[in-house]
Amino acid sequence: AFFTGVTAYAVATLLAPSLPEDTFIGKLVLVTAAGLAGLLAYMALIFILDMKDAKSLWNFVWRRSHPPG
């Protein structure tokens, strides 16, 4: 999670000259990138910590969204 955050920050600083942060779109892009990085880090953490729980959670979601029949 820390590494992903650092990478997202580095990418944001690289993009900063071409995307001014004072603009609404620039802020939106930065927030979206940070959110996606956080989500990816969270998902990776789940899979690394407990593969079985992540798999059963996925099966639960799959069964809920695809009822039999």
Biopython code that builds the backbone (N, CA, C, O; Angstrom):
import numpy as np
from Bio.PDB.StructureBuilder import StructureBuilder

atoms = [
    (1, "ALA", "N", (0.839, -1.195, 0.000)),
    (1, "ALA", "CA", (0.000, 0.000, 0.000)),
    (1, "ALA", "C", (0.881, 1.254, 0.000)),
    (1, "ALA", "O", (0.605, 2.216, -0.716)),
    (2, "PHE", "N", (1.934, 1.231, 0.805)),
    (2, "PHE", "CA", (2.841, 2.380, 0.866)),
    (2, "PHE", "C", (3.513, 2.605, -0.480)),
    (2, "PHE", "O", (3.589, 3.734, -0.965)),
    (3, "PHE", "N", (4.000, 1.519, -1.080)),
    (3, "PHE", "CA", (4.675, 1.614, -2.381)),
    (3, "PHE", "C", (3.730, 2.159, -3.445)),
    (3, "PHE", "O", (4.119, 2.998, -4.258)),
    (4, "THR", "N", (2.482, 1.679, -3.439)),
    (4, "THR", "CA", (1.492, 2.169, -4.408)),
    (4, "THR", "C", (1.230, 3.652, -4.201)),
    (4, "THR", "O", (1.112, 4.401, -5.170)),
    (5, "GLY", "N", (1.139, 4.079, -2.958)),
    (5, "GLY", "CA", (0.914, 5.495, -2.679)),
    (5, "GLY", "C", (2.072, 6.351, -3.170)),
    (5, "GLY", "O", (1.861, 7.413, -3.757)),
    (6, "VAL", "N", (3.301, 5.887, -2.929)),
    (6, "VAL", "CA", (4.483, 6.627, -3.388)),
    (6, "VAL", "C", (4.485, 6.710, -4.907)),
    (6, "VAL", "O", (4.786, 7.763, -5.471)),
    (7, "THR", "N", (4.150, 5.601, -5.579)),
    (7, "THR", "CA", (4.109, 5.590, -7.045)),
    (7, "THR", "C", (3.061, 6.569, -7.554)),
    (7, "THR", "O", (3.315, 7.326, -8.491)),
    (8, "ALA", "N", (1.876, 6.552, -6.932)),
    (8, "ALA", "CA", (0.811, 7.470, -7.355)),
    (8, "ALA", "C", (1.250, 8.921, -7.159)),
    (8, "ALA", "O", (0.965, 9.780, -7.994)),
    (9, "TYR", "N", (1.945, 9.190, -6.052)),
    (9, "TYR", "CA", (2.425, 10.552, -5.791)),
    (9, "TYR", "C", (3.468, 10.965, -6.830)),
    (9, "TYR", "O", (3.465, 12.104, -7.296)),
    (10, "ALA", "N", (4.353, 10.044, -7.191)),
    (10, "ALA", "CA", (5.378, 10.344, -8.191)),
    (10, "ALA", "C", (4.730, 10.631, -9.545)),
    (10, "ALA", "O", (5.112, 11.585, -10.223)),
    (11, "VAL", "N", (3.761, 9.820, -9.940)),
    (11, "VAL", "CA", (3.055, 10.039, -11.200)),
    (11, "VAL", "C", (2.333, 11.387, -11.169)),
    (11, "VAL", "O", (2.340, 12.123, -12.156)),
    (12, "ALA", "N", (1.710, 11.706, -10.030)),
    (12, "ALA", "CA", (0.991, 12.977, -9.917)),
    (12, "ALA", "C", (1.949, 14.163, -10.050)),
    (12, "ALA", "O", (1.625, 15.156, -10.702)),
    (13, "THR", "N", (3.117, 14.059, -9.436)),
    (13, "THR", "CA", (4.079, 15.166, -9.535)),
    (13, "THR", "C", (4.628, 15.266, -10.955)),
    (13, "THR", "O", (4.926, 16.364, -11.426)),
    (14, "LEU", "N", (4.765, 14.126, -11.645)),
    (14, "LEU", "CA", (5.233, 14.175, -13.036)),
    (14, "LEU", "C", (4.190, 14.824, -13.931)),
    (14, "LEU", "O", (4.530, 15.547, -14.868)),
    (15, "LEU", "N", (2.904, 14.561, -13.638)),
    (15, "LEU", "CA", (1.825, 15.103, -14.465)),
    (15, "LEU", "C", (1.475, 16.537, -14.085)),
    (15, "LEU", "O", (0.777, 17.221, -14.833)),
    (16, "ALA", "N", (1.950, 16.996, -12.934)),
    (16, "ALA", "CA", (1.558, 18.312, -12.436)),
    (16, "ALA", "C", (1.821, 19.459, -13.423)),
    (16, "ALA", "O", (0.954, 20.320, -13.572)),
    (17, "PRO", "N", (2.972, 19.509, -14.103)),
    (17, "PRO", "CA", (3.184, 20.619, -15.045)),
    (17, "PRO", "C", (2.152, 20.656, -16.166)),
    (17, "PRO", "O", (1.715, 21.735, -16.566)),
    (18, "SER", "N", (1.759, 19.492, -16.678)),
    (18, "SER", "CA", (0.801, 19.467, -17.782)),
    (18, "SER", "C", (-0.637, 19.574, -17.282)),
    (18, "SER", "O", (-1.526, 19.965, -18.038)),
    (19, "LEU", "N", (-0.875, 19.227, -16.008)),
    (19, "LEU", "CA", (-2.216, 19.328, -15.422)),
    (19, "LEU", "C", (-2.140, 20.223, -14.191)),
    (19, "LEU", "O", (-1.818, 19.737, -13.106)),
    (20, "PRO", "N", (-2.424, 21.509, -14.326)),
    (20, "PRO", "CA", (-2.358, 22.398, -13.160)),
    (20, "PRO", "C", (-3.329, 21.962, -12.058)),
    (20, "PRO", "O", (-4.492, 21.652, -12.319)),
    (21, "GLU", "N", (-2.830, 21.945, -10.840)),
    (21, "GLU", "CA", (-3.642, 21.433, -9.733)),
    (21, "GLU", "C", (-4.742, 22.398, -9.329)),
    (21, "GLU", "O", (-5.716, 21.989, -8.697)),
    (22, "ASP", "N", (-4.605, 23.696, -9.688)),
    (22, "ASP", "CA", (-5.630, 24.643, -9.249)),
    (22, "ASP", "C", (-6.933, 24.445, -10.021)),
    (22, "ASP", "O", (-7.997, 24.854, -9.556)),
    (23, "THR", "N", (-6.855, 23.821, -11.194)),
    (23, "THR", "CA", (-8.079, 23.605, -11.960)),
    (23, "THR", "C", (-8.880, 22.468, -11.339)),
    (23, "THR", "O", (-8.332, 21.581, -10.683)),
    (24, "PHE", "N", (-10.183, 22.517, -11.560)),
    (24, "PHE", "CA", (-11.067, 21.483, -11.013)),
    (24, "PHE", "C", (-10.730, 20.119, -11.606)),
    (24, "PHE", "O", (-10.717, 19.113, -10.896)),
    (25, "ILE", "N", (-10.456, 20.089, -12.925)),
    (25, "ILE", "CA", (-10.171, 18.812, -13.588)),
    (25, "ILE", "C", (-8.861, 18.226, -13.064)),
    (25, "ILE", "O", (-8.748, 17.016, -12.873)),
    (26, "GLY", "N", (-7.860, 19.104, -12.832)),
    (26, "GLY", "CA", (-6.595, 18.619, -12.291)),
    (26, "GLY", "C", (-6.780, 17.957, -10.927)),
    (26, "GLY", "O", (-6.225, 16.891, -10.659)),
    (27, "LYS", "N", (-7.579, 18.614, -10.058)),
    (27, "LYS", "CA", (-7.858, 18.038, -8.739)),
    (27, "LYS", "C", (-8.626, 16.721, -8.884)),
    (27, "LYS", "O", (-8.349, 15.751, -8.177)),
    (28, "LEU", "N", (-9.588, 16.699, -9.803)),
    (28, "LEU", "CA", (-10.386, 15.487, -10.000)),
    (28, "LEU", "C", (-9.500, 14.331, -10.431)),
    (28, "LEU", "O", (-9.634, 13.215, -9.930)),
    (29, "VAL", "N", (-8.584, 14.608, -11.373)),
    (29, "VAL", "CA", (-7.681, 13.552, -11.853)),
    (29, "VAL", "C", (-6.798, 13.041, -10.720)),
    (29, "VAL", "O", (-6.604, 11.834, -10.577)),
    (30, "LEU", "N", (-6.260, 13.961, -9.911)),
    (30, "LEU", "CA", (-5.387, 13.546, -8.812)),
    (30, "LEU", "C", (-6.152, 12.706, -7.794)),
    (30, "LEU", "O", (-5.665, 11.676, -7.329)),
    (31, "VAL", "N", (-7.363, 13.163, -7.454)),
    (31, "VAL", "CA", (-8.171, 12.420, -6.473)),
    (31, "VAL", "C", (-8.537, 11.041, -7.019)),
    (31, "VAL", "O", (-8.492, 10.046, -6.295)),
    (32, "THR", "N", (-8.903, 10.989, -8.313)),
    (32, "THR", "CA", (-9.261, 9.708, -8.916)),
    (32, "THR", "C", (-8.067, 8.763, -8.928)),
    (32, "THR", "O", (-8.204, 7.584, -8.601)),
    (33, "ALA", "N", (-6.894, 9.275, -9.303)),
    (33, "ALA", "CA", (-5.690, 8.437, -9.328)),
    (33, "ALA", "C", (-5.371, 7.913, -7.931)),
    (33, "ALA", "O", (-5.037, 6.740, -7.761)),
    (34, "ALA", "N", (-5.476, 8.790, -6.935)),
    (34, "ALA", "CA", (-5.199, 8.376, -5.556)),
    (34, "ALA", "C", (-6.212, 7.317, -5.098)),
    (34, "ALA", "O", (-5.846, 6.337, -4.450)),
    (35, "GLY", "N", (-7.493, 7.528, -5.445)),
    (35, "GLY", "CA", (-8.523, 6.567, -5.066)),
    (35, "GLY", "C", (-8.305, 5.207, -5.705)),
    (35, "GLY", "O", (-8.435, 4.175, -5.048)),
    (36, "LEU", "N", (-7.969, 5.210, -7.005)),
    (36, "LEU", "CA", (-7.714, 3.950, -7.704)),
    (36, "LEU", "C", (-6.500, 3.240, -7.115)),
    (36, "LEU", "O", (-6.518, 2.023, -6.933)),
    (37, "ALA", "N", (-5.445, 3.996, -6.817)),
    (37, "ALA", "CA", (-4.248, 3.399, -6.222)),
    (37, "ALA", "C", (-4.577, 2.783, -4.868)),
    (37, "ALA", "O", (-4.120, 1.686, -4.549)),
    (38, "GLY", "N", (-5.377, 3.498, -4.072)),
    (38, "GLY", "CA", (-5.772, 2.967, -2.775)),
    (38, "GLY", "C", (-6.610, 1.705, -2.894)),
    (38, "GLY", "O", (-6.434, 0.754, -2.133)),
    (39, "LEU", "N", (-7.526, 1.706, -3.861)),
    (39, "LEU", "CA", (-8.372, 0.541, -4.071)),
    (39, "LEU", "C", (-7.544, -0.658, -4.506)),
    (39, "LEU", "O", (-7.741, -1.765, -4.005)),
    (40, "LEU", "N", (-6.614, -0.446, -5.440)),
    (40, "LEU", "CA", (-5.748, -1.532, -5.896)),
    (40, "LEU", "C", (-4.905, -2.068, -4.746)),
    (40, "LEU", "O", (-4.735, -3.279, -4.602)),
    (41, "ALA", "N", (-4.380, -1.161, -3.930)),
    (41, "ALA", "CA", (-3.568, -1.585, -2.788)),
    (41, "ALA", "C", (-4.416, -2.402, -1.813)),
    (41, "ALA", "O", (-3.953, -3.409, -1.278)),
    (42, "TYR", "N", (-5.664, -1.965, -1.580)),
    (42, "TYR", "CA", (-6.558, -2.678, -0.662)),
    (42, "TYR", "C", (-6.867, -4.082, -1.180)),
    (42, "TYR", "O", (-6.836, -5.053, -0.425)),
    (43, "MET", "N", (-7.170, -4.177, -2.491)),
    (43, "MET", "CA", (-7.464, -5.483, -3.074)),
    (43, "MET", "C", (-6.245, -6.394, -3.007)),
    (43, "MET", "O", (-6.367, -7.575, -2.682)),
    (44, "ALA", "N", (-5.059, -5.846, -3.315)),
    (44, "ALA", "CA", (-3.832, -6.641, -3.239)),
    (44, "ALA", "C", (-3.596, -7.123, -1.813)),
    (44, "ALA", "O", (-3.177, -8.259, -1.593)),
    (45, "LEU", "N", (-3.870, -6.247, -0.847)),
    (45, "LEU", "CA", (-3.684, -6.606, 0.559)),
    (45, "LEU", "C", (-4.605, -7.771, 0.942)),
    (45, "LEU", "O", (-4.179, -8.699, 1.630)),
    (46, "ILE", "N", (-5.863, -7.721, 0.498)),
    (46, "ILE", "CA", (-6.804, -8.799, 0.791)),
    (46, "ILE", "C", (-6.283, -10.120, 0.230)),
    (46, "ILE", "O", (-6.260, -11.133, 0.929)),
    (47, "PHE", "N", (-5.864, -10.102, -1.043)),
    (47, "PHE", "CA", (-5.424, -11.340, -1.681)),
    (47, "PHE", "C", (-4.143, -11.863, -1.044)),
    (47, "PHE", "O", (-3.970, -13.075, -0.914)),
    (48, "ILE", "N", (-3.236, -10.958, -0.643)),
    (48, "ILE", "CA", (-1.979, -11.412, -0.033)),
    (48, "ILE", "C", (-2.230, -11.961, 1.365)),
    (48, "ILE", "O", (-1.677, -12.994, 1.743)),
    (49, "LEU", "N", (-3.072, -11.258, 2.139)),
    (49, "LEU", "CA", (-3.272, -11.643, 3.542)),
    (49, "LEU", "C", (-4.000, -12.976, 3.656)),
    (49, "LEU", "O", (-3.554, -13.867, 4.379)),
    (50, "ASP", "N", (-5.114, -13.117, 2.949)),
    (50, "ASP", "CA", (-5.882, -14.351, 3.100)),
    (50, "ASP", "C", (-6.571, -14.707, 1.795)),
    (50, "ASP", "O", (-7.664, -14.220, 1.505)),
    (51, "MET", "N", (-5.929, -15.555, 1.014)),
    (51, "MET", "CA", (-6.456, -15.940, -0.286)),
    (51, "MET", "C", (-7.814, -16.628, -0.141)),
    (51, "MET", "O", (-8.712, -16.419, -0.957)),
    (52, "LYS", "N", (-7.957, -17.441, 0.893)),
    (52, "LYS", "CA", (-9.193, -18.205, 1.061)),
    (52, "LYS", "C", (-10.380, -17.287, 1.311)),
    (52, "LYS", "O", (-11.442, -17.460, 0.714)),
    (53, "ASP", "N", (-10.196, -16.302, 2.200)),
    (53, "ASP", "CA", (-11.285, -15.372, 2.498)),
    (53, "ASP", "C", (-11.664, -14.552, 1.272)),
    (53, "ASP", "O", (-12.846, -14.321, 1.015)),
    (54, "ALA", "N", (-10.660, -14.112, 0.513)),
    (54, "ALA", "CA", (-10.945, -13.331, -0.692)),
    (54, "ALA", "C", (-11.727, -14.181, -1.685)),
    (54, "ALA", "O", (-12.651, -13.691, -2.334)),
    (55, "LYS", "N", (-11.356, -15.469, -1.806)),
    (55, "LYS", "CA", (-12.030, -16.349, -2.746)),
    (55, "LYS", "C", (-13.475, -16.592, -2.307)),
    (55, "LYS", "O", (-14.386, -16.577, -3.135)),
    (56, "SER", "N", (-13.686, -16.815, -1.013)),
    (56, "SER", "CA", (-15.046, -17.053, -0.545)),
    (56, "SER", "C", (-15.886, -15.783, -0.683)),
    (56, "SER", "O", (-17.081, -15.854, -0.970)),
    (57, "LEU", "N", (-15.252, -14.607, -0.477)),
    (57, "LEU", "CA", (-15.970, -13.348, -0.669)),
    (57, "LEU", "C", (-16.380, -13.204, -2.128)),
    (57, "LEU", "O", (-17.511, -12.814, -2.416)),
    (58, "TRP", "N", (-15.471, -13.515, -3.055)),
    (58, "TRP", "CA", (-15.784, -13.435, -4.481)),
    (58, "TRP", "C", (-16.914, -14.409, -4.825)),
    (58, "TRP", "O", (-17.828, -14.058, -5.571)),
    (59, "ASN", "N", (-16.854, -15.640, -4.281)),
    (59, "ASN", "CA", (-17.915, -16.611, -4.539)),
    (59, "ASN", "C", (-19.254, -16.116, -4.019)),
    (59, "ASN", "O", (-20.288, -16.300, -4.661)),
    (60, "PHE", "N", (-19.225, -15.482, -2.842)),
    (60, "PHE", "CA", (-20.453, -14.937, -2.264)),
    (60, "PHE", "C", (-21.034, -13.859, -3.175)),
    (60, "PHE", "O", (-22.234, -13.856, -3.451)),
    (61, "VAL", "N", (-20.173, -12.931, -3.646)),
    (61, "VAL", "CA", (-20.637, -11.868, -4.533)),
    (61, "VAL", "C", (-21.157, -12.459, -5.835)),
    (61, "VAL", "O", (-22.179, -12.015, -6.358)),
    (62, "TRP", "N", (-20.454, -13.464, -6.360)),
    (62, "TRP", "CA", (-20.872, -14.086, -7.620)),
    (62, "TRP", "C", (-22.243, -14.738, -7.467)),
    (62, "TRP", "O", (-23.101, -14.596, -8.339)),
    (63, "ARG", "N", (-22.451, -15.453, -6.356)),
    (63, "ARG", "CA", (-23.747, -16.111, -6.136)),
    (63, "ARG", "C", (-24.863, -15.081, -5.984)),
    (63, "ARG", "O", (-25.977, -15.297, -6.461)),
    (64, "ARG", "N", (-24.564, -13.954, -5.315)),
    (64, "ARG", "CA", (-25.586, -12.923, -5.127)),
    (64, "ARG", "C", (-25.976, -12.269, -6.453)),
    (64, "ARG", "O", (-27.149, -11.962, -6.669)),
    (65, "SER", "N", (-24.994, -12.053, -7.349)),
    (65, "SER", "CA", (-25.266, -11.350, -8.600)),
    (65, "SER", "C", (-25.699, -12.310, -9.703)),
    (65, "SER", "O", (-26.240, -11.867, -10.716)),
    (66, "HIS", "N", (-25.475, -13.618, -9.534)),
    (66, "HIS", "CA", (-25.896, -14.602, -10.539)),
    (66, "HIS", "C", (-26.700, -15.704, -9.851)),
    (66, "HIS", "O", (-26.168, -16.785, -9.599)),
    (67, "PRO", "N", (-27.971, -15.448, -9.546)),
    (67, "PRO", "CA", (-28.780, -16.481, -8.878)),
    (67, "PRO", "C", (-28.959, -17.698, -9.783)),
    (67, "PRO", "O", (-29.050, -17.547, -11.001)),
    (68, "PRO", "N", (-29.009, -18.886, -9.216)),
    (68, "PRO", "CA", (-29.180, -20.104, -10.027)),
    (68, "PRO", "C", (-30.507, -20.082, -10.785)),
    (68, "PRO", "O", (-31.515, -19.566, -10.301)),
    (69, "GLY", "N", (-30.477, -20.645, -11.962)),
    (69, "GLY", "CA", (-31.679, -20.685, -12.784)),
    (69, "GLY", "C", (-31.793, -19.441, -13.634)),
    (69, "GLY", "O", (-32.750, -19.299, -14.396)),
]
sb = StructureBuilder()
sb.init_structure("model")
sb.init_model(0)
sb.init_chain("A")
sb.init_seg("    ")
for serial, (resi, resn, name, xyz) in enumerate(atoms, 1):
    if name == "N":
        sb.init_residue(resn, " ", resi, " ")
    sb.init_atom(name, np.array(xyz, "f"), 0.0, 1.0, " ", f" {name:<3s}", serial, name[0])
structure = sb.get_structure()
